[in-house]
């Protein structure tokens, strides 16, 4: 339904189309002409005419009336938004794992692929992994209508969508990986965004931050970062760097994961450490408690700034459950004026990729379907 809005009758039809398409897109069930007419305040003939146009364009699908042996007369046809009219892609390009989700236009995931790799500093290895994962995902769905792709990266991304810098993987930028991603996959448009901010969007769209006005989303584990929600909206800042408090060396977010890994001989990977802590292993539990205290000052600084209702924890640290949450809560109770609730994400390890899907979905809502952005 994209295109320039005309004037006169053409403009009115477009406005009516947006109203009806918006009602169908927001509905969780198919609707009759009468129900739509009442919902959007238009006459039934007008709704009929708009639906005929939207059916032709492929944005709406209709259903034959269900037979009813106890009812006399014609049953009304029902209509719903055609979520299969196109697909969205969300990619989490993490420093050790690439996750790719393909979703329909309702945001429902229809296929996923994931692959881990070791040498995150090697740009060639990273690109080969990204290419293999995305190619498998696209082959599985065989789509010709990939309307939008969003890629989550461990980097600061400016308001113009340009990656400004990355402390985690600077070699990726020098090797042109963002350009390769943009030009190698058949998407109408490709966005880049900070991984933690995308995870925060996903939590607000589908997880524990839905309806929350003030919150911190804490990604903790192999890397540490934070997303901030103020007045129900993700806060990005003037240059896309809001929440990047880990850039202050004395906060200790860069050193804490290294110290945690160094506490074990022989070496364990970070997932093992947090899992052992969840199982009650005393050594792992003690090390994770130290890790929680090490990062608490940075979390407290953010909490004192925005006074959040809740801190949602994601990343490998979420695997530890109370072995991480309890010492973090205890440390914050000393550092903060009021202690927010601390909860584990409901989205598991796919929060960044799901946030990328949410960003792609927002593009389709606003730029393709010309609907108002979600409140």
C-alpha positions in Angstrom: 0.0 0.0 0.0 3.0 2.2 -0.4 3.0 5.1 -2.8 2.3 8.8 -2.8 -1.0 10.0 -1.4 -3.0 11.9 -4.1 -5.7 14.4 -3.6 -9.5 14.4 -3.7 -11.1 11.0 -4.1 -7.8 9.2 -4.5 -6.6 10.6 -1.1 -9.8 9.7 0.6 -9.6 6.1 -0.7 -6.1 5.9 0.6 -7.1 7.2 4.0 -9.9 4.7 4.2 -7.6 1.9 3.1 -5.2 2.8 5.9 -8.0 2.8 8.5 -9.3 -0.6 7.4 -5.9 -2.1 7.0 -4.9 -0.8 10.4 -8.0 -2.3 12.0 -7.3 -5.7 10.4 -3.6 -5.6 11.2 -4.3 -5.0 14.9 -7.1 -7.6 15.1 -6.5 -11.1 16.4 -9.4 -12.6 14.5 -11.1 -12.3 11.1 -13.8 -9.6 10.8 -17.0 -9.1 8.8 -17.7 -6.0 6.8 -20.2 -4.9 9.4 -17.7 -5.3 12.2 -15.1 -3.3 10.2 -17.6 -0.6 9.3 -18.4 -0.1 13.0 -14.7 -0.2 14.1 -13.5 2.5 11.6 -16.7 4.5 11.3 -17.2 4.1 7.5 -20.2 2.9 5.5 -20.5 -0.7 4.5 -20.3 0.1 0.8 -17.1 2.0 1.4 -15.6 -0.8 3.4 -16.7 -3.3 0.7 -14.9 -1.2 -2.0 -11.7 -0.8 0.1 -11.6 -4.6 0.9 -11.9 -5.4 -2.8 -8.9 -3.2 -3.5 -6.9 -4.7 -0.6 -7.7 -8.2 -1.7 -6.4 -7.4 -5.2 -3.2 -6.0 -3.7 -2.7 -9.1 -1.6 -2.7 -7.3 1.9 -6.0 -8.9 2.9 -7.4 -12.4 2.6 -11.1 -13.5 2.9 -12.8 -16.6 4.1 -16.0 -18.3 2.9 -18.8 -18.2 5.4 -18.8 -21.3 7.7 -21.9 -23.4 7.2 -24.4 -23.4 10.1 -27.2 -25.9 10.0 -29.2 -24.0 12.6 -29.0 -20.6 10.8 -31.1 -19.5 7.8 -29.8 -17.1 5.2 -26.4 -16.0 4.0 -23.5 -16.0 6.4 -21.1 -13.0 6.2 -17.6 -13.4 4.7 -14.8 -12.6 7.0 -11.6 -10.8 6.3 -8.2 -10.6 8.0 -4.8 -9.1 7.3 -2.7 -11.4 5.1 0.4 -11.9 7.3 1.9 -14.2 4.6 1.9 -11.3 2.0 5.6 -10.8 2.7 8.4 -11.8 5.1 10.7 -10.1 7.5 14.3 -11.0 8.6 16.0 -10.3 11.9 19.7 -11.2 12.3 21.7 -11.1 15.5 25.4 -10.9 14.5 26.9 -11.6 17.9 30.6 -11.9 18.7 30.3 -15.7 19.0 26.9 -16.6 17.5 24.9 -15.7 14.4 21.1 -16.1 14.7 18.7 -15.5 11.8 14.9 -15.4 12.2 12.4 -15.2 9.4 9.0 -13.9 10.4 5.7 -13.2 8.7 4.1 -9.7 8.7 2.5 -10.3 12.1 6.0 -10.8 13.6 5.4 -14.6 14.1 8.7 -16.5 13.5 8.3 -19.0 10.7 11.9 -20.2 10.5 15.2 -19.9 12.5 18.8 -20.7 12.0 21.8 -20.4 14.3 25.5 -21.1 14.2 28.3 -20.6 16.7 31.9 -19.7 15.8 35.1 -19.2 17.8 37.2 -16.5 16.4 35.0 -13.4 16.6 37.8 -11.1 15.8 38.4 -12.7 12.4 36.2 -10.8 9.9 36.4 -13.5 7.2 35.2 -16.1 9.6 32.3 -13.9 10.8 31.2 -13.1 7.3 31.3 -16.7 6.2 29.2 -17.7 9.1 26.7 -14.9 8.5 26.4 -15.8 4.9 25.9 -19.5 5.6 23.2 -18.9 8.3 21.2 -16.4 6.2 21.5 -18.5 3.0 20.1 -21.5 4.9 17.2 -19.5 6.3 16.3 -18.0 2.9 16.5 -21.3 1.2 14.1 -22.8 3.8 11.4 -20.2 3.1 12.0 -19.5 -0.6 10.5 -16.1 -0.5 10.4 -13.5 -3.2 8.9 -10.8 -0.9 11.5 -10.1 1.8 10.2 -6.6 2.7 12.8 -5.7 5.4 15.9 -6.9 7.2 17.3 -5.6 10.4 20.8 -6.6 11.7 21.8 -6.4 15.3 25.4 -5.6 15.8 27.7 -5.1 18.9 28.3 -1.5 18.0 27.1 2.0 18.5 24.7 2.9 15.6 23.8 6.5 15.0 20.3 7.9 14.3 21.1 7.7 10.6 21.5 4.0 10.8 25.3 4.2 10.2 27.5 2.1 12.4 29.7 4.6 14.3 32.2 2.3 16.0 32.6 -1.0 17.8 34.9 -1.8 20.6 33.9 -5.5 20.5 34.5 -6.2 16.8 36.3 -3.2 15.1 37.8 -5.4 12.4 34.3 -6.1 11.0 33.9 -2.5 10.1 37.3 -2.2 8.5 36.6 -5.3 6.4 33.2 -3.9 5.1 30.9 -6.6 6.6 28.0 -4.1 6.9 28.3 -3.4 3.1 28.4 -7.1 2.3 25.3 -7.7 4.3 23.4 -4.9 2.6 24.3 -6.0 -0.9 24.3 -9.8 -0.6 20.7 -10.6 0.5 17.4 -10.0 -1.4 15.7 -7.6 1.0 13.9 -4.4 0.0 15.7 -2.5 2.7 18.3 -3.3 5.4 18.7 -1.6 8.7 21.5 -1.9 11.3 21.0 -1.3 15.0 22.7 -1.8 18.3 22.1 -5.4 19.6 21.1 -4.4 23.1 18.7 -1.8 21.9 17.1 -4.3 19.6 16.8 -6.8 22.5 15.1 -4.0 24.6 12.6 -3.4 21.7 11.8 -7.1 21.7 11.2 -7.2 25.4 8.9 -4.2 25.1 7.0 -5.7 22.2 6.7 -9.3 23.4 8.3 -9.7 26.8 8.5 -8.5 30.4 8.7 -4.8 29.4 5.4 -4.7 27.6 3.5 -1.8 29.1 6.3 -0.8 31.4 7.1 3.0 31.6 10.6 3.0 33.1 13.0 0.1 32.8 16.6 -1.1 32.2 17.3 -4.1 30.0 20.6 -5.6 31.1 22.5 -7.9 28.7 25.1 -9.6 31.0 27.5 -12.4 30.4 30.1 -12.6 27.7 29.5 -8.9 27.0 27.6 -6.4 29.1 25.3 -3.6 27.8 22.1 -1.9 28.7 19.0 -0.5 27.0 16.9 2.2 28.7 13.2 2.7 28.6 11.8 6.1 29.7 8.1 7.0 29.4 7.5 3.7 27.6 10.0 4.4 24.8 13.4 3.1 24.1 15.9 5.9 24.7 18.6 6.2 22.1 20.2 9.5 22.8 21.5 12.2 20.3 24.1 9.8 18.8 22.6 6.4 19.5 24.9 5.9 22.5 22.4 6.1 25.4 23.2 3.4 28.0 26.7 2.8 26.8 28.0 3.3 30.4 30.4 0.4 29.9 32.6 2.8 28.1 33.7 4.1 31.5 36.5 1.9 32.6 36.0 2.3 36.3 32.5 0.9 36.0 34.1 -2.5 35.4 31.8 -3.9 32.7 34.6 -4.7 30.4 36.7 -6.4 33.1 34.0 -8.4 34.8 33.5 -11.2 32.2 37.3 -11.7 32.0 37.6 -11.9 35.8 34.8 -14.5 35.9 36.4 -16.7 33.2 39.8 -16.4 34.9 38.4 -17.7 38.2 38.3 -21.3 36.8 41.1 -23.6 36.1 40.8 -25.6 34.0 38.9 -23.1 31.9 35.1 -23.3 31.5 33.0 -21.5 28.9 30.8 -18.8 30.3 27.5 -20.7 29.7 28.9 -23.6 31.8 29.8 -21.3 34.7 26.3 -19.7 34.9 24.6 -23.1 34.5 26.7 -24.6 37.3 25.7 -21.7 39.5 22.1 -22.3 38.8 22.6 -26.0 39.8 24.0 -24.9 43.1 27.7 -25.5 42.5 29.4 -23.6 45.4 32.5 -22.4 43.4 30.4 -21.3 40.4 27.8 -19.6 42.7 30.5 -17.7 44.5 32.1 -16.6 41.2 28.8 -15.5 39.8 28.0 -13.5 43.0 31.3 -11.6 42.6 30.4 -11.0 38.9 27.1 -9.5 40.0 28.7 -7.2 42.5 31.3 -6.2 39.9 28.7 -4.9 37.5 26.3 -3.5 40.1 27.8 -0.1 40.2 27.1 0.5 36.5 23.5 -0.8 36.8 23.0 1.4 39.9 24.2 4.5 38.0 21.6 3.9 35.3 19.0 3.1 38.0 19.7 6.3 39.8 19.4 8.2 36.5 16.0 6.9 35.4 14.4 5.3 38.5 13.2 2.1 36.8 10.4 -0.1 37.8 12.3 -3.2 36.7 15.6 -4.4 35.5 15.2 -7.3 33.0 18.3 -9.5 32.7 19.3 -11.3 29.5 22.4 -12.9 28.1 24.3 -15.8 29.6 23.9 -14.5 33.2 20.1 -15.2 32.9 21.1 -18.9 32.9 22.1 -18.6 36.5 18.7 -17.5 37.7 18.7 -16.5 41.4 22.4 -17.3 41.7 22.9 -14.0 39.7 19.7 -12.1 40.5 19.9 -12.3 44.3 23.5 -10.9 44.7 22.7 -8.2 42.1 19.5 -7.2 43.9 21.5 -7.2 47.2 24.2 -4.9 45.7 21.6 -2.6 44.2 19.7 -2.3 47.5 22.9 -0.7 49.0 23.7 1.5 46.0 20.2 2.8 45.0 17.6 5.0 46.7 14.9 2.5 45.8 15.6 -1.1 44.5 13.8 -2.0 41.3 12.4 -5.5 40.6 14.9 -7.7 38.9 13.6 -10.4 36.5 14.9 -12.7 33.9 14.0 -12.1 30.3 11.0 -14.1 28.9 12.6 -14.3 25.4 15.6 -16.6 26.1 18.7 -16.2 24.0 16.9 -14.9 20.9 16.0 -11.4 22.2 18.3 -9.5 19.9 17.1 -11.4 16.8 13.5 -10.9 17.9 14.2 -7.2 18.3 15.5 -7.1 14.8 12.2 -8.7 13.6 10.3 -6.0 15.6 12.4 -3.3 13.9 11.7 -4.8 10.5 8.0 -5.1 11.4 7.9 -1.4 12.4 9.3 -0.5 9.0 6.5 -2.4 7.2 3.8 -0.9 9.4 5.0 2.7 8.8 6.7 2.8 5.4 4.9 0.0 3.5 1.4 -0.2 4.9 1.5 3.5 5.9 0.1 2.8 9.3 0.8 4.9 12.4 3.7 3.6 14.5 2.7 1.6 17.6 2.0 3.8 20.6 
